[in-house]
Each structure stands twice: as structure tokens, then as C-alpha cells.
């Protein structure tokens, strides 16, 4: 989930509306996880396609990387590029994993039968591995949900984000637009096949062959389609882009499951169209929009600032929420909405505090150490 539209050395204009859209998608991710705990299965989640926000993040990341770095390789090495990625992404990964470790033993519940049996040394081992974003094998699944990052589940998408960045740095950046188009088409076909054959693209968080394949398939098309989009499109000027694009994101991610249990391929077609067609359209429209007022500018900046911290810090709180629902024998939306709202607001507050008191100071310190 990249957040660099430019850096201090870039003279390119900043796509502030894309910052805002990233924040809108991050908020929907939190709502998805809050409503997912109330569902009986994938068919009846209130924010049913909220997990597609990750695919939107991947596409936005590819666009950002191409826009910010494609023209700078004559004065930048692969190592310096990857160090900048580490500087930007890793501090919040460390904080998110730490929060997950602090709360780990307090989320004991029947849905996580392993927690009370896990010795501290094993939890700390998983924590230190998590700091690197490397996945842990199933033998170190200390929660029992088969997650490659049991202390903060969202870490899986950061792993594939890093892998996409590495592929870009070591070779794909050198491809011509024609060759990159070929890669994107092949990746799009693979993505559509995955979605239609399974009924959705959900997955990627377990260290096994199936989920690693899902994770790679989910990142390859959107990330490199975003890269291609940054190269071949010339944004125009579109009025009210923030409002229209935000509405599109909400409609796409709140769409109920289509086709039911008997015709899952229909939902797969829907998700394919979202990722392959609608998400690139949203990014193009967002890049073409312009800010109308100081209030809109502040909204976009705030949403963009908290988006990445919110994504990394909300899930440790979600663990408490899910355990609470499970320990109370399952609850309805009407019963939990005040707590859910409180968690949403608390997550936003924690994200902003993390940004100002931790992420920005740490990144500033790292920039001095790395030496731009």
C-alpha cells in the first residue's frame, strides 16, 4: 500500500485527490472487518466486497511508483530505491506488529484456541519475524487462523507489495510500454481466471501454494496495470472527481455478493471487471480531478495522511472486537453498532497519533541515516 506520490526532490505535481481516495478505501477496509465478524459466511457480509480495497491499493501503488520513479533511474540504484521503500513502509509495519503482540494474550477466545497455549518466546519469535514482513510457516501459526502474520493479519498485503516493488526495480521498469502491456494482459487473464473459477479473489494470507498463488495473482495485474496507466495516460480536468470517485469506490465495495452459492462465477466476473476496468478508471479520474476549495484540500490531505497508518493499526483492535462478539455467543449489527462505531473512531485516532508521534519522526530519522 504505497503512499509516495512525490518526495522532497520531485518537482511533479501532487495528486492530492488520489491521496483522499486511498483514505476512503482504507476506511472501508475497517468497515469490512467490523461487519465481517457478524456474517455467517462470505455471502452475507454487509460490506461484501471490502477486501477488493487491497486490489485498489495495489493498482494505486503501481501508478504512484511509475509516476514518482520511472524517470529517475539514471540517478538512482536498485538499492537506493528499495531503501526508500523500506523507509516509507517499514516503520508502520513494526508498530502494527508490536500492537498485535501487546494485545495477543488479551484476545483469547474459542475462535482462537491456540492463544492460551503459546509460550512467550514463541510469540516473540513470530513478532520479530513479523517486523521483516517475511511470512511465518503454519508451524508458527500462534492464533489458529492459518495467517502468515498472526499478530497483524494485514501484513500479507505488504509482503506482496514489497515483492511487486522488487520486480519493478530489478527488471519490469526497463520494459517498453508494448512489453509491459503484454505483461498486464497476461496478468489480467490470470486474475480473471482466478476470480471466475473460485467466485472471488479473496485470499493471499496463508503460507501455502494456493494462497501464495492468489497473492501473486492479485498483485501482478493491478500493480503493473497502475504502472502502465501512469505511463500512457494524460490526465484531463474533471470536475468533482473526489466525490464521483469516492461514490464509485463505495458502490463497488459495498455491492452484495452476486450469483449466490450456486453461481459463484457470476461474482467472479463482477470482481474481475472491478479490478481490471473500474479501478483503473477511478485512478484515472482521480488523477484528472482538481481541488475546488481549501476544505476539500484538507479532507484529501487528512484522508491520505491516515490511510496507511489506519490500515496497519486497525486490525490489532479488530482482534479484540471479534473475540468479544464470539465470547458473547454472536451478536447482531443492531447490538454491536455503537461499539463498532467506537472502534472505527478509535482506529482513526490511533492512526493519526501514530502518524504524528511515531511514523513521521521515525521516517525523518531514517532519511537522515540513509542519506538522500
BELWO-V964398 format. One record per residue. N is the residue number from 0. RES is the residue in one letter. SS is DSSP state (@ for helix, = for strand, . for the rest). D_LAST is the distance of its C-alpha to the last C-alpha in whole Angstrom. Layout:
BEGIN
N	RES	SS	D_LAST
N	RES	SS	D_LAST
END
This chain:
BEGIN
0	X	.	22
1	X	.	19
2	X	.	18
3	X	.	15
4	X	.	17
5	X	.	14
6	X	.	10
7	X	.	10
8	X	.	9
9	X	.	12
10	X	.	16
11	X	.	18
12	X	.	20
13	X	.	20
14	X	.	23
15	X	@	24
16	X	@	27
17	X	@	25
18	X	@	24
19	X	@	27
20	X	@	29
21	X	@	26
22	X	@	28
23	X	@	31
24	X	@	31
25	X	@	29
26	X	@	32
27	X	@	35
28	X	@	33
29	X	@	34
30	X	@	38
31	X	@	38
32	X	@	38
33	X	@	40
34	X	@	43
35	X	@	42
36	X	.	44
37	X	.	47
38	X	.	48
39	X	.	50
40	X	.	48
41	X	.	46
42	X	.	49
43	X	.	49
44	X	.	45
45	X	.	45
46	X	.	42
47	X	.	43
48	X	.	40
49	X	.	37
50	X	.	35
51	X	@	35
52	X	@	32
53	X	@	30
54	X	@	31
55	X	@	30
56	X	@	26
57	X	@	26
58	X	@	27
59	X	@	24
60	X	@	21
61	X	@	22
62	X	@	23
63	X	@	19
64	X	@	17
65	X	@	19
66	X	@	19
67	X	@	15
68	X	@	14
69	X	@	17
70	X	@	17
71	X	@	13
72	X	@	14
73	X	@	15
74	X	@	12
75	X	.	10
76	X	.	12
77	X	@	14
78	X	@	12
79	X	@	9
80	X	@	11
81	X	@	13
82	X	@	10
83	X	@	9
84	X	@	13
85	X	@	13
86	X	@	11
87	X	@	13
88	X	@	16
89	X	@	17
90	X	@	18
91	X	@	20
92	X	@	22
93	X	@	22
94	X	@	24
95	X	@	26
96	X	@	27
97	X	@	28
98	X	@	30
99	X	@	32
100	X	@	33
101	X	@	34
102	X	@	36
103	X	@	37
104	X	@	41
105	X	@	42
106	X	@	42
107	X	.	45
108	X	=	47
109	X	.	49
110	X	.	47
111	X	=	45
112	X	.	47
113	X	.	45
114	X	@	43
115	X	@	46
116	X	@	46
117	X	.	43
118	X	.	42
119	X	@	39
120	X	@	38
121	X	@	38
122	X	@	36
123	X	@	33
124	X	@	33
125	X	@	32
126	X	@	30
127	X	@	28
128	X	@	28
129	X	@	27
130	X	@	24
131	X	.	22
132	X	.	24
133	X	.	26
134	X	.	30
135	X	.	33
136	X	.	36
137	X	@	39
138	X	@	40
139	X	@	38
140	X	.	39
141	X	.	39
142	X	.	40
143	X	.	42
144	X	.	41
145	X	.	39
146	X	.	36
147	X	.	33
148	X	.	31
149	X	.	34
150	X	.	33
151	X	.	31
152	X	.	32
153	X	.	29
154	X	@	27
155	X	@	29
156	X	@	27
157	X	@	24
158	X	@	24
159	X	@	26
160	X	@	22
161	X	@	20
162	X	@	23
163	X	@	23
164	X	@	19
165	X	@	20
166	X	@	22
167	X	@	21
168	X	@	18
169	X	@	20
170	X	.	23
171	X	@	24
172	X	@	21
173	X	@	23
174	X	.	26
175	X	.	28
176	X	@	29
177	X	@	33
178	X	@	32
179	X	@	29
180	X	@	32
181	X	@	34
182	X	@	32
183	X	@	32
184	X	@	36
185	X	@	36
186	X	@	34
187	X	@	36
188	X	@	39
189	X	@	38
190	X	@	37
191	X	@	41
192	X	@	43
193	X	@	41
194	X	@	42
195	X	@	45
196	X	@	46
197	X	@	45
198	X	.	46
199	X	.	42
200	X	.	38
201	X	.	38
202	X	.	37
203	X	.	34
204	X	.	34
205	X	.	36
206	X	.	35
207	X	.	38
208	X	@	39
209	X	@	40
210	X	@	37
211	X	@	34
212	X	@	36
213	X	@	36
214	X	@	32
215	X	@	31
216	X	@	33
217	X	@	32
218	X	@	29
219	X	@	29
220	X	@	31
221	X	@	29
222	X	@	26
223	X	@	26
224	X	@	29
225	X	@	26
226	X	@	24
227	X	@	27
228	X	@	28
229	X	@	24
230	X	@	25
231	X	@	29
232	X	.	30
233	X	.	30
234	X	.	30
235	X	.	33
236	X	.	34
237	X	=	35
238	X	.	37
239	X	.	37
240	X	@	34
241	X	@	33
242	X	@	36
243	X	@	38
244	X	@	35
245	X	@	35
246	X	@	39
247	X	@	38
248	X	@	36
249	X	@	38
250	X	@	41
251	X	@	40
252	X	@	39
253	X	@	42
254	X	.	44
255	X	.	47
256	X	.	47
257	X	.	49
258	X	.	52
259	X	.	53
260	X	.	53
261	X	.	55
262	X	.	53
263	X	@	50
264	X	@	49
265	X	@	49
266	X	@	46
267	X	@	44
268	X	@	45
269	X	@	44
270	X	@	40
271	X	@	40
272	X	@	40
273	X	@	38
274	X	@	35
275	X	@	36
276	X	@	37
277	X	@	37
278	X	@	33
279	X	@	32
280	X	@	34
281	X	@	33
282	X	@	29
283	X	@	30
284	X	@	32
285	X	@	30
286	X	@	27
287	X	@	30
288	X	=	31
289	X	.	30
290	X	.	30
291	X	.	34
292	X	.	34
293	X	@	32
294	X	@	33
295	X	@	32
296	X	@	28
297	X	@	28
298	X	@	30
299	X	@	27
300	X	@	24
301	X	@	26
302	X	@	27
303	X	@	23
304	X	@	22
305	X	@	24
306	X	@	25
307	X	@	22
308	X	@	23
309	X	@	27
310	X	@	27
311	X	@	26
312	X	@	28
313	X	@	31
314	X	@	33
315	X	@	33
316	X	@	35
317	X	@	37
318	X	@	38
319	X	@	40
320	X	@	42
321	X	@	43
322	X	@	44
323	X	@	46
324	X	@	48
325	X	@	49
326	X	@	50
327	X	.	52
328	X	.	54
329	X	.	52
330	X	.	52
331	X	.	52
332	X	@	49
333	X	@	52
334	X	@	52
335	X	@	48
336	X	@	47
337	X	@	46
338	X	@	44
339	X	@	42
340	X	@	41
341	X	@	41
342	X	@	38
343	X	@	36
344	X	@	36
345	X	@	35
346	X	@	32
347	X	@	31
348	X	@	31
349	X	@	29
350	X	@	27
351	X	@	26
352	X	@	26
353	X	@	24
354	X	@	21
355	X	@	22
356	X	@	22
357	X	@	20
358	X	@	18
359	X	@	16
360	X	@	16
361	X	@	15
362	X	@	12
363	X	@	11
364	X	@	12
365	X	@	10
366	X	@	6
367	X	@	7
368	X	@	9
369	X	@	6
370	X	.	4
371	X	.	0
END
